[in-house]
């Protein structure tokens, strides 16, 4: 079995942060959050709210089209995982 969708999303959020050439501390500062917030999301240990997702993408200056693709992919993965659980 593959990684959970939370871990996959965390990896994607890490790639986005690194693509913006931001450290965890720099991103946390832009978000007005503790570095541990960023660490836990990237590790798939913290549920990522849609608002947090949007703030992360804005702070990373991600193109809206790319953001839409990332969100759509992980929404589909989560739906599939939820269907397997039911």
Buried (B, 14 or more C-beta within 10 A) or exposed (E): EEEEBBBBBBBBBBEBBBEBEBEBEBBBBBBEBEBEBBBBBBEBEBEBEEEBBEBBBEBBEBEEEEBEEBBEBBEEBBEEBEEEEE
